[in-house]
Amino acid sequence: MFTGIIEEVGRVAAFAPAATAWNLQIAAQLVPGSVALGDSVAVNGCCLTVVRFDAANLWFDVLEETRRLTNFNELATGHAVNLERSLQPSGRMGGHFVTGHIDALGTVEIFEPRGKDHYLRVKMPAGCARYVVAKGSIALDGISLTVAEVAGDSLTVWLIPHTLAATSLREKKVGVGINVEVDLLAKYVEKLLPVRPG
């Protein structure tokens, strides 16, 4: 479980197919100093298991399915990625509950400064918007954000300067993929409600 509060922006050092999975190496300064083998780390919001680490790098095995369903298929050497270690029971809950299980791959439609803030609109796959509400929580590339509005299959968020400075969003361009994890509560509510005929 994660909070969506990014601890560090790492850089892809290598990402290549190996014998049994894709091998992802992330260069970072903070996170490698306090992980253990087998720990969970959210990389762009996707929960991955640490399979190796040293003082300045983390290594993960990435399934082909994970690569296909997330924006990992766009990662290349030098790309910035958001990193967050899993929530500790004694930790502060600053964002919202984020599982690290990506629900959809969205696409950046608009990303531009408007006044002192930045405006971000993300197009989601058909059907995903039913889990998103205005003023609700959303995780985009693992970042806990508040939804400003939902229109059709698109959602918008406003970003303060700190969010841009502390995450990889500052390097996003229109047309690129962004990992979307909707609020867990919406999925449980849908599952628990009785199915009503058409």
CYANA upper distance limits for C-alpha pairs under 8 A (distance plus 0.5 A):
  1 MET  CA     86 SER  CA      6.12
  1 MET  CA     87 LEU  CA      6.21
  1 MET  CA     97 PHE  CA      7.21
  1 MET  CA     98 VAL  CA      6.37
  1 MET  CA     99 THR  CA      5.33
  1 MET  CA    100 GLY  CA      7.44
  2 PHE  CA     42 ALA  CA      8.08
  2 PHE  CA     84 GLU  CA      7.79
  2 PHE  CA     85 ARG  CA      7.72
  2 PHE  CA     86 SER  CA      5.57
  2 PHE  CA     87 LEU  CA      5.57
  2 PHE  CA     96 HIS  CA      8.42
  2 PHE  CA     97 PHE  CA      6.54
  2 PHE  CA     98 VAL  CA      5.35
  2 PHE  CA     99 THR  CA      6.50
  2 PHE  CA    100 GLY  CA      7.45
  3 THR  CA     87 LEU  CA      7.29
  3 THR  CA     93 MET  CA      6.80
  3 THR  CA     94 GLY  CA      7.01
  3 THR  CA     95 GLY  CA      5.43
  3 THR  CA     96 HIS  CA      5.60
  3 THR  CA     97 PHE  CA      5.73
  3 THR  CA     98 VAL  CA      5.95
  3 THR  CA    144 SER  CA      7.45
  4 GLY  CA     45 GLY  CA      8.10
  4 GLY  CA     84 GLU  CA      8.02
  4 GLY  CA     95 GLY  CA      6.01
  4 GLY  CA     96 HIS  CA      7.02
  4 GLY  CA     97 PHE  CA      7.98
  4 GLY  CA     98 VAL  CA      6.67
  4 GLY  CA    139 ALA  CA      7.02
  4 GLY  CA    142 GLY  CA      5.85
  4 GLY  CA    143 ILE  CA      4.99
  4 GLY  CA    144 SER  CA      4.70
  4 GLY  CA    145 LEU  CA      8.48
  5 ILE  CA     84 GLU  CA      7.59
  5 ILE  CA     94 GLY  CA      7.22
  5 ILE  CA     95 GLY  CA      6.43
  5 ILE  CA    142 GLY  CA      8.37
  5 ILE  CA    143 ILE  CA      6.53
  5 ILE  CA    144 SER  CA      6.71
  6 ILE  CA     82 ASN  CA      6.69
  6 ILE  CA     83 LEU  CA      6.37
  6 ILE  CA     84 GLU  CA      5.80
  6 ILE  CA    142 GLY  CA      7.91
  6 ILE  CA    143 ILE  CA      6.85
  6 ILE  CA    166 ALA  CA      7.68
  6 ILE  CA    167 THR  CA      7.10
  7 GLU  CA     30 LEU  CA      8.46
  7 GLU  CA     31 VAL  CA      8.22
  7 GLU  CA     82 ASN  CA      8.16
  7 GLU  CA     83 LEU  CA      6.43
  7 GLU  CA     84 GLU  CA      5.73
  7 GLU  CA     85 ARG  CA      8.11
  7 GLU  CA    166 ALA  CA      8.44
  8 GLU  CA     28 ALA  CA      8.09
  8 GLU  CA     30 LEU  CA      7.33
  8 GLU  CA     31 VAL  CA      7.74
  8 GLU  CA     82 ASN  CA      6.71
  8 GLU  CA     83 LEU  CA      5.78
  8 GLU  CA     84 GLU  CA      7.43
  8 GLU  CA    166 ALA  CA      7.60
  8 GLU  CA    167 THR  CA      7.69
  9 VAL  CA     28 ALA  CA      7.80
  9 VAL  CA     80 ALA  CA      6.75
  9 VAL  CA     81 VAL  CA      6.02
  9 VAL  CA     82 ASN  CA      5.25
  9 VAL  CA     83 LEU  CA      6.39
  9 VAL  CA    166 ALA  CA      7.63
  9 VAL  CA    167 THR  CA      6.33
  9 VAL  CA    168 SER  CA      6.69
 10 GLY  CA     26 ILE  CA      6.66
 10 GLY  CA     27 ALA  CA      6.12
 10 GLY  CA     28 ALA  CA      5.23
 10 GLY  CA     29 GLN  CA      8.27
 10 GLY  CA     80 ALA  CA      6.19
 10 GLY  CA     81 VAL  CA      5.77
 10 GLY  CA     82 ASN  CA      6.85
 10 GLY  CA     83 LEU  CA      7.11
 11 ARG  CA     26 ILE  CA      6.02
 11 ARG  CA     27 ALA  CA      5.72
 11 ARG  CA     28 ALA  CA      7.22
 11 ARG  CA     77 THR  CA      8.00
 11 ARG  CA     78 GLY  CA      5.89
 11 ARG  CA     79 HIS  CA      5.96
 11 ARG  CA     80 ALA  CA      5.12
 11 ARG  CA     81 VAL  CA      6.48
 12 VAL  CA     24 LEU  CA      7.94
 12 VAL  CA     25 GLN  CA      6.57
 12 VAL  CA     26 ILE  CA      5.15
 12 VAL  CA     27 ALA  CA      6.76
 12 VAL  CA     75 LEU  CA      7.92
 12 VAL  CA     76 ALA  CA      7.07
 12 VAL  CA     77 THR  CA      5.47
 12 VAL  CA     78 GLY  CA      5.58
 12 VAL  CA     79 HIS  CA      5.86
 12 VAL  CA     80 ALA  CA      7.06
 12 VAL  CA     81 VAL  CA      7.74
 13 ALA  CA     24 LEU  CA      8.33
 13 ALA  CA     25 GLN  CA      5.82
 13 ALA  CA     26 ILE  CA      5.81
 13 ALA  CA     27 ALA  CA      6.30
 13 ALA  CA     77 THR  CA      5.80
 13 ALA  CA     78 GLY  CA      6.79
 14 ALA  CA     23 ASN  CA      8.10
 14 ALA  CA     24 LEU  CA      6.38
 14 ALA  CA     25 GLN  CA      5.54
 14 ALA  CA     26 ILE  CA      7.65
 14 ALA  CA     76 ALA  CA      7.80
 14 ALA  CA     77 THR  CA      6.05
 15 PHE  CA     22 TRP  CA      7.32
 15 PHE  CA     23 ASN  CA      6.07
 15 PHE  CA     24 LEU  CA      4.99
 15 PHE  CA     25 GLN  CA      6.78
 15 PHE  CA     75 LEU  CA      8.01
 15 PHE  CA     76 ALA  CA      7.16
 15 PHE  CA     77 THR  CA      7.53
 16 ALA  CA     22 TRP  CA      6.00
 16 ALA  CA     23 ASN  CA      5.98
 16 ALA  CA     24 LEU  CA      7.33
 17 PRO  CA     21 ALA  CA      6.59
 17 PRO  CA     22 TRP  CA      4.63
 17 PRO  CA     23 ASN  CA      6.50
 18 ALA  CA     22 TRP  CA      5.86
 18 ALA  CA     23 ASN  CA      6.58
 21 ALA  CA     61 ASP  CA      6.29
 21 ALA  CA     62 VAL  CA      6.20
 21 ALA  CA     63 LEU  CA      5.88
 21 ALA  CA     64 GLU  CA      7.30
 22 TRP  CA     61 ASP  CA      6.19
 22 TRP  CA     62 VAL  CA      5.39
 22 TRP  CA     63 LEU  CA      6.74
 22 TRP  CA     64 GLU  CA      7.42
 23 ASN  CA     59 TRP  CA      7.52
 23 ASN  CA     60 PHE  CA      6.48
 23 ASN  CA     61 ASP  CA      5.49
 23 ASN  CA     62 VAL  CA      6.73
 24 LEU  CA     59 TRP  CA      6.09
 24 LEU  CA     60 PHE  CA      5.64
 24 LEU  CA     61 ASP  CA      6.79
 24 LEU  CA     62 VAL  CA      7.33
 25 GLN  CA     57 ASN  CA      7.19
 25 GLN  CA     58 LEU  CA      6.16
 25 GLN  CA     59 TRP  CA      5.00
 25 GLN  CA     60 PHE  CA      7.05
 26 ILE  CA     57 ASN  CA      5.99
 26 ILE  CA     58 LEU  CA      5.64
 26 ILE  CA     59 TRP  CA      6.88
 27 ALA  CA     56 ALA  CA      6.24
 27 ALA  CA     57 ASN  CA      4.93
 27 ALA  CA     58 LEU  CA      7.01
 28 ALA  CA     32 PRO  CA      7.15
 28 ALA  CA     56 ALA  CA      5.88
 28 ALA  CA     57 ASN  CA      6.19
 28 ALA  CA     58 LEU  CA      7.94
 29 GLN  CA     33 GLY  CA      7.88
 29 GLN  CA     55 ALA  CA      7.98
 29 GLN  CA     56 ALA  CA      6.01
 29 GLN  CA     57 ASN  CA      8.26
 30 LEU  CA     34 SER  CA      8.10
 31 VAL  CA     35 VAL  CA      7.20
 31 VAL  CA     83 LEU  CA      8.09
 31 VAL  CA     84 GLU  CA      8.21
 31 VAL  CA     85 ARG  CA      7.66
 32 PRO  CA     53 PHE  CA      6.93
 32 PRO  CA     54 ASP  CA      6.95
 32 PRO  CA     55 ALA  CA      6.20
 32 PRO  CA     56 ALA  CA      6.54
 32 PRO  CA     57 ASN  CA      6.60
 32 PRO  CA     58 LEU  CA      6.68
 33 GLY  CA     54 ASP  CA      8.32
 33 GLY  CA     55 ALA  CA      6.35
 33 GLY  CA     56 ALA  CA      8.23
 35 VAL  CA     39 ASP  CA      6.82
 35 VAL  CA     50 VAL  CA      8.48
 36 ALA  CA     50 VAL  CA      7.87
 36 ALA  CA     53 PHE  CA      8.48
 37 LEU  CA     50 VAL  CA      6.06
 37 LEU  CA     51 VAL  CA      6.26
 37 LEU  CA     52 ARG  CA      6.76
 37 LEU  CA     53 PHE  CA      8.01
 38 GLY  CA     49 THR  CA      5.95
 38 GLY  CA     50 VAL  CA      5.54
 38 GLY  CA     51 VAL  CA      6.56
 39 ASP  CA     49 THR  CA      6.13
 39 ASP  CA     50 VAL  CA      5.92
 39 ASP  CA     86 SER  CA      8.41
 40 SER  CA     47 CYS  CA      6.67
 40 SER  CA     48 LEU  CA      6.03
 40 SER  CA     49 THR  CA      5.24
 40 SER  CA     50 VAL  CA      6.84
 40 SER  CA     85 ARG  CA      7.03
 40 SER  CA     86 SER  CA      6.42
 41 VAL  CA     46 CYS  CA      8.45
 41 VAL  CA     47 CYS  CA      6.17
 41 VAL  CA     48 LEU  CA      5.95
 41 VAL  CA     49 THR  CA      6.89
 41 VAL  CA     50 VAL  CA      7.55
 41 VAL  CA     83 LEU  CA      7.26
 41 VAL  CA     84 GLU  CA      6.21
 41 VAL  CA     85 ARG  CA      5.15
 41 VAL  CA     86 SER  CA      6.48
 42 ALA  CA     46 CYS  CA      5.44
 42 ALA  CA     47 CYS  CA      4.84
 42 ALA  CA     48 LEU  CA      6.53
 42 ALA  CA     82 ASN  CA      8.11
 42 ALA  CA     83 LEU  CA      6.12
 42 ALA  CA     84 GLU  CA      5.64
 42 ALA  CA     85 ARG  CA      6.85
 42 ALA  CA     86 SER  CA      7.81
 42 ALA  CA    100 GLY  CA      6.59
 42 ALA  CA    142 GLY  CA      7.52
 43 VAL  CA     47 CYS  CA      6.95
 43 VAL  CA     48 LEU  CA      7.40
 43 VAL  CA     81 VAL  CA      6.81
 43 VAL  CA     82 ASN  CA      6.08
 43 VAL  CA     83 LEU  CA      5.51
 43 VAL  CA     84 GLU  CA      7.48
 43 VAL  CA    141 ASP  CA      8.35
 43 VAL  CA    142 GLY  CA      7.81
 44 ASN  CA     81 VAL  CA      6.07
 44 ASN  CA     82 ASN  CA      5.29
 44 ASN  CA     83 LEU  CA      7.07
 44 ASN  CA    140 LEU  CA      8.38
 44 ASN  CA    141 ASP  CA      4.68
 44 ASN  CA    142 GLY  CA      5.52
 44 ASN  CA    143 ILE  CA      8.43
 44 ASN  CA    179 ASN  CA      7.48
 45 GLY  CA     82 ASN  CA      7.77
 45 GLY  CA     83 LEU  CA      8.24
 45 GLY  CA    100 GLY  CA      5.76
 45 GLY  CA    101 HIS  CA      8.07
 45 GLY  CA    102 ILE  CA      7.64
 45 GLY  CA    139 ALA  CA      7.79
 45 GLY  CA    140 LEU  CA      7.69
 45 GLY  CA    141 ASP  CA      5.33
 45 GLY  CA    142 GLY  CA      3.74
 45 GLY  CA    143 ILE  CA      7.54
 45 GLY  CA    179 ASN  CA      7.41
 45 GLY  CA    181 GLU  CA      8.32
 46 CYS  CA    100 GLY  CA      5.09
 46 CYS  CA    101 HIS  CA      6.37
 46 CYS  CA    102 ILE  CA      6.63
 46 CYS  CA    141 ASP  CA      8.27
 46 CYS  CA    142 GLY  CA      7.53
 46 CYS  CA    179 ASN  CA      8.47
 47 CYS  CA     99 THR  CA      7.94
 47 CYS  CA    100 GLY  CA      4.88
 47 CYS  CA    101 HIS  CA      6.89
 48 LEU  CA     60 PHE  CA      7.04
 48 LEU  CA     61 ASP  CA      8.19
 48 LEU  CA     62 VAL  CA      8.08
 49 THR  CA     60 PHE  CA      6.49
 49 THR  CA     61 ASP  CA      7.84
 50 VAL  CA     58 LEU  CA      7.16
 50 VAL  CA     59 TRP  CA      6.44
 50 VAL  CA     60 PHE  CA      5.78
 50 VAL  CA     61 ASP  CA      8.48
 51 VAL  CA     58 LEU  CA      8.38
 51 VAL  CA     59 TRP  CA      6.22
 51 VAL  CA     60 PHE  CA      5.91
 51 VAL  CA     61 ASP  CA      7.47
 52 ARG  CA     58 LEU  CA      6.65
 52 ARG  CA     59 TRP  CA      5.55
 52 ARG  CA     60 PHE  CA      7.63
 53 PHE  CA     57 ASN  CA      6.05
 53 PHE  CA     58 LEU  CA      5.02
 53 PHE  CA     59 TRP  CA      6.46
 54 ASP  CA     58 LEU  CA      7.26
 62 VAL  CA     66 THR  CA      6.91
 62 VAL  CA     67 ARG  CA      7.27
 63 LEU  CA     67 ARG  CA      6.86
 64 GLU  CA     68 ARG  CA      6.58
 65 GLU  CA     69 LEU  CA      6.67
 66 THR  CA     70 THR  CA      6.57
 66 THR  CA     72 PHE  CA      8.09
 67 ARG  CA     71 ASN  CA      7.56
 67 ARG  CA     72 PHE  CA      5.48
 67 ARG  CA     73 ASN  CA      5.71
 68 ARG  CA     72 PHE  CA      7.83
 68 ARG  CA     73 ASN  CA      6.50
 69 LEU  CA    104 ALA  CA      7.68
 69 LEU  CA    105 LEU  CA      6.99
 70 THR  CA    102 ILE  CA      7.65
 70 THR  CA    104 ALA  CA      7.78
 70 THR  CA    105 LEU  CA      6.03
 70 THR  CA    177 GLY  CA      8.26
 70 THR  CA    178 ILE  CA      8.08
 70 THR  CA    179 ASN  CA      6.40
 71 ASN  CA     75 LEU  CA      7.57
 71 ASN  CA    105 LEU  CA      7.17
 71 ASN  CA    177 GLY  CA      5.75
 71 ASN  CA    178 ILE  CA      6.38
 71 ASN  CA    179 ASN  CA      6.62
 74 GLU  CA    177 GLY  CA      8.09
 75 LEU  CA     79 HIS  CA      6.65
 80 ALA  CA    168 SER  CA      6.04
 80 ALA  CA    171 GLU  CA      8.08
 81 VAL  CA    167 THR  CA      8.34
 81 VAL  CA    168 SER  CA      6.28
 82 ASN  CA    141 ASP  CA      7.50
 82 ASN  CA    142 GLY  CA      7.43
 82 ASN  CA    143 ILE  CA      8.47
 82 ASN  CA    167 THR  CA      6.49
 82 ASN  CA    168 SER  CA      6.41
 87 LEU  CA     91 GLY  CA      6.88
 95 GLY  CA    144 SER  CA      5.97
 95 GLY  CA    145 LEU  CA      8.29
 96 HIS  CA    137 SER  CA      7.53
 96 HIS  CA    144 SER  CA      6.95
 97 PHE  CA    183 ASP  CA      8.23
 97 PHE  CA    184 LEU  CA      8.02
 98 VAL  CA    139 ALA  CA      7.62
 98 VAL  CA    142 GLY  CA      8.21
 98 VAL  CA    144 SER  CA      8.42
 98 VAL  CA    181 GLU  CA      8.02
 98 VAL  CA    183 ASP  CA      8.07
 98 VAL  CA    184 LEU  CA      8.04
 99 THR  CA    184 LEU  CA      8.38
100 GLY  CA    142 GLY  CA      7.81
100 GLY  CA    181 GLU  CA      8.06
101 HIS  CA    181 GLU  CA      7.29
102 ILE  CA    179 ASN  CA      6.80
102 ILE  CA    180 VAL  CA      6.36
102 ILE  CA    181 GLU  CA      5.47
103 ASP  CA    179 ASN  CA      8.28
103 ASP  CA    180 VAL  CA      6.35
103 ASP  CA    181 GLU  CA      5.49
103 ASP  CA    182 VAL  CA      7.19
104 ALA  CA    124 MET  CA      7.59
104 ALA  CA    125 PRO  CA      7.37
104 ALA  CA    128 CYS  CA      8.01
104 ALA  CA    179 ASN  CA      6.83
104 ALA  CA    180 VAL  CA      5.70
104 ALA  CA    181 GLU  CA      7.30
105 LEU  CA    124 MET  CA      7.43
105 LEU  CA    125 PRO  CA      7.82
105 LEU  CA    177 GLY  CA      6.75
105 LEU  CA    178 ILE  CA      6.31
105 LEU  CA    179 ASN  CA      5.45
105 LEU  CA    180 VAL  CA      6.39
106 GLY  CA    122 VAL  CA      6.60
106 GLY  CA    123 LYS  CA      5.93
106 GLY  CA    124 MET  CA      5.07
106 GLY  CA    125 PRO  CA      7.15
106 GLY  CA    177 GLY  CA      6.08
106 GLY  CA    178 ILE  CA      5.55
106 GLY  CA    179 ASN  CA      6.59
106 GLY  CA    180 VAL  CA      6.74
107 THR  CA    122 VAL  CA      5.98
107 THR  CA    123 LYS  CA      5.64
107 THR  CA    124 MET  CA      7.20
107 THR  CA    174 VAL  CA      8.20
107 THR  CA    175 GLY  CA      6.29
107 THR  CA    176 VAL  CA      6.13
107 THR  CA    177 GLY  CA      5.08
107 THR  CA    178 ILE  CA      6.27
108 VAL  CA    120 LEU  CA      7.86
108 VAL  CA    121 ARG  CA      6.68
108 VAL  CA    122 VAL  CA      5.18
108 VAL  CA    123 LYS  CA      6.92
108 VAL  CA    172 LYS  CA      8.38
108 VAL  CA    173 LYS  CA      7.50
108 VAL  CA    174 VAL  CA      5.50
108 VAL  CA    175 GLY  CA      5.73
108 VAL  CA    176 VAL  CA      6.22
108 VAL  CA    177 GLY  CA      6.89
108 VAL  CA    178 ILE  CA      7.27
109 GLU  CA    120 LEU  CA      8.12
109 GLU  CA    121 ARG  CA      5.93
109 GLU  CA    122 VAL  CA      5.91
109 GLU  CA    123 LYS  CA      6.72
109 GLU  CA    174 VAL  CA      6.00
109 GLU  CA    175 GLY  CA      6.69
110 ILE  CA    119 TYR  CA      7.75
110 ILE  CA    120 LEU  CA      6.06
110 ILE  CA    121 ARG  CA      5.49
110 ILE  CA    122 VAL  CA      7.67
110 ILE  CA    174 VAL  CA      6.49
111 PHE  CA    118 HIS  CA      7.49
111 PHE  CA    119 TYR  CA      6.10
111 PHE  CA    120 LEU  CA      5.05
111 PHE  CA    121 ARG  CA      7.04
111 PHE  CA    172 LYS  CA      8.37
111 PHE  CA    173 LYS  CA      7.56
111 PHE  CA    174 VAL  CA      6.92
112 GLU  CA    118 HIS  CA      6.04
112 GLU  CA    119 TYR  CA      5.94
112 GLU  CA    120 LEU  CA      7.34
113 PRO  CA    117 ASP  CA      6.31
113 PRO  CA    118 HIS  CA      4.69
113 PRO  CA    119 TYR  CA      6.59
114 ARG  CA    118 HIS  CA      6.03
114 ARG  CA    119 TYR  CA      6.86
116 LYS  CA    160 ILE  CA      8.37
116 LYS  CA    161 PRO  CA      8.30
117 ASP  CA    158 TRP  CA      7.22
117 ASP  CA    159 LEU  CA      6.31
117 ASP  CA    160 ILE  CA      5.84
117 ASP  CA    161 PRO  CA      7.03
118 HIS  CA    158 TRP  CA      6.25
118 HIS  CA    159 LEU  CA      5.53
118 HIS  CA    160 ILE  CA      7.21
118 HIS  CA    161 PRO  CA      8.28
119 TYR  CA    156 THR  CA      7.74
119 TYR  CA    157 VAL  CA      6.77
119 TYR  CA    158 TRP  CA      5.40
119 TYR  CA    159 LEU  CA      6.91
120 LEU  CA    156 THR  CA      6.06
120 LEU  CA    157 VAL  CA      5.90
120 LEU  CA    158 TRP  CA      6.76
120 LEU  CA    159 LEU  CA      7.96
121 ARG  CA    154 SER  CA      7.13
121 ARG  CA    155 LEU  CA      6.16
121 ARG  CA    156 THR  CA      4.79
121 ARG  CA    157 VAL  CA      7.09
122 VAL  CA    154 SER  CA      5.94
122 VAL  CA    155 LEU  CA      5.94
122 VAL  CA    156 THR  CA      6.81
122 VAL  CA    178 ILE  CA      8.45
123 LYS  CA    153 ASP  CA      6.38
123 LYS  CA    154 SER  CA      4.84
123 LYS  CA    155 LEU  CA      7.19
124 MET  CA    128 CYS  CA      6.72
124 MET  CA    129 ALA  CA      7.44
124 MET  CA    153 ASP  CA      5.91
124 MET  CA    154 SER  CA      6.27
124 MET  CA    155 LEU  CA      8.20
125 PRO  CA    153 ASP  CA      7.27
126 ALA  CA    153 ASP  CA      6.63
127 GLY  CA    153 ASP  CA      7.82
128 CYS  CA    132 VAL  CA      8.01
128 CYS  CA    153 ASP  CA      7.58
129 ALA  CA    133 VAL  CA      8.46
129 ALA  CA    150 VAL  CA      7.78
129 ALA  CA    152 GLY  CA      7.67
129 ALA  CA    153 ASP  CA      5.89
129 ALA  CA    154 SER  CA      7.57
129 ALA  CA    155 LEU  CA      8.16
131 TYR  CA    182 VAL  CA      6.80
131 TYR  CA    183 ASP  CA      7.63
131 TYR  CA    186 ALA  CA      6.00
131 TYR  CA    187 LYS  CA      7.40
132 VAL  CA    136 GLY  CA      7.35
132 VAL  CA    137 SER  CA      8.29
132 VAL  CA    138 ILE  CA      7.92
132 VAL  CA    147 VAL  CA      8.26
132 VAL  CA    150 VAL  CA      7.65
132 VAL  CA    155 LEU  CA      8.39
132 VAL  CA    182 VAL  CA      7.05
132 VAL  CA    183 ASP  CA      7.88
132 VAL  CA    186 ALA  CA      8.31
133 VAL  CA    137 SER  CA      8.40
133 VAL  CA    147 VAL  CA      7.35
133 VAL  CA    149 GLU  CA      7.74
133 VAL  CA    150 VAL  CA      7.09
134 ALA  CA    146 THR  CA      8.34
134 ALA  CA    147 VAL  CA      5.63
134 ALA  CA    148 ALA  CA      5.87
134 ALA  CA    149 GLU  CA      5.25
134 ALA  CA    150 VAL  CA      6.67
135 LYS  CA    146 THR  CA      6.18
135 LYS  CA    147 VAL  CA      5.54
135 LYS  CA    148 ALA  CA      6.32
135 LYS  CA    149 GLU  CA      7.94
136 GLY  CA    146 THR  CA      6.21
136 GLY  CA    147 VAL  CA      6.01
136 GLY  CA    183 ASP  CA      8.35
137 SER  CA    144 SER  CA      7.23
137 SER  CA    145 LEU  CA      6.28
137 SER  CA    146 THR  CA      5.35
137 SER  CA    147 VAL  CA      6.57
137 SER  CA    182 VAL  CA      7.94
137 SER  CA    183 ASP  CA      6.54
138 ILE  CA    143 ILE  CA      8.38
138 ILE  CA    144 SER  CA      6.40
138 ILE  CA    145 LEU  CA      5.89
138 ILE  CA    146 THR  CA      6.75
138 ILE  CA    147 VAL  CA      7.04
138 ILE  CA    180 VAL  CA      7.88
138 ILE  CA    181 GLU  CA      6.82
138 ILE  CA    182 VAL  CA      5.76
138 ILE  CA    183 ASP  CA      6.44
139 ALA  CA    143 ILE  CA      5.46
139 ALA  CA    144 SER  CA      5.15
139 ALA  CA    145 LEU  CA      6.54
139 ALA  CA    179 ASN  CA      8.36
139 ALA  CA    180 VAL  CA      6.36
139 ALA  CA    181 GLU  CA      5.58
139 ALA  CA    182 VAL  CA      6.97
139 ALA  CA    183 ASP  CA      8.29
140 LEU  CA    144 SER  CA      7.39
140 LEU  CA    145 LEU  CA      7.80
140 LEU  CA    178 ILE  CA      6.92
140 LEU  CA    179 ASN  CA      6.01
140 LEU  CA    180 VAL  CA      5.45
140 LEU  CA    181 GLU  CA      7.15
141 ASP  CA    178 ILE  CA      6.34
141 ASP  CA    179 ASN  CA      5.23
141 ASP  CA    180 VAL  CA      7.03
142 GLY  CA    179 ASN  CA      7.87
142 GLY  CA    180 VAL  CA      8.33
142 GLY  CA    181 GLU  CA      8.19
143 ILE  CA    167 THR  CA      8.43
145 LEU  CA    157 VAL  CA      7.55
146 THR  CA    157 VAL  CA      6.85
146 THR  CA    158 TRP  CA      8.38
147 VAL  CA    155 LEU  CA      7.32
147 VAL  CA    156 THR  CA      6.52
147 VAL  CA    157 VAL  CA      5.60
147 VAL  CA    158 TRP  CA      8.45
148 ALA  CA    155 LEU  CA      7.96
148 ALA  CA    156 THR  CA      5.98
148 ALA  CA    157 VAL  CA      5.52
148 ALA  CA    158 TRP  CA      7.33
149 GLU  CA    155 LEU  CA      6.26
149 GLU  CA    156 THR  CA      5.92
149 GLU  CA    157 VAL  CA      7.77
150 VAL  CA    154 SER  CA      6.33
150 VAL  CA    155 LEU  CA      4.94
150 VAL  CA    156 THR  CA      7.02
151 ALA  CA    155 LEU  CA      6.84
159 LEU  CA    163 THR  CA      6.66
159 LEU  CA    164 LEU  CA      7.49
160 ILE  CA    164 LEU  CA      7.36
161 PRO  CA    165 ALA  CA      6.71
162 HIS  CA    166 ALA  CA      6.46
163 THR  CA    167 THR  CA      6.46
163 THR  CA    169 LEU  CA      8.34
164 LEU  CA    168 SER  CA      7.60
164 LEU  CA    169 LEU  CA      6.30
164 LEU  CA    170 ARG  CA      5.56
165 ALA  CA    170 ARG  CA      7.50
168 SER  CA    172 LYS  CA      7.82
172 LYS  CA    176 VAL  CA      7.52
182 VAL  CA    186 ALA  CA      8.12
183 ASP  CA    187 LYS  CA      7.80
184 LEU  CA    188 TYR  CA      7.05
185 LEU  CA    189 VAL  CA      6.61
186 ALA  CA    190 GLU  CA      6.76
187 LYS  CA    191 LYS  CA      6.78
188 TYR  CA    192 LEU  CA      6.64
189 VAL  CA    193 LEU  CA      6.59
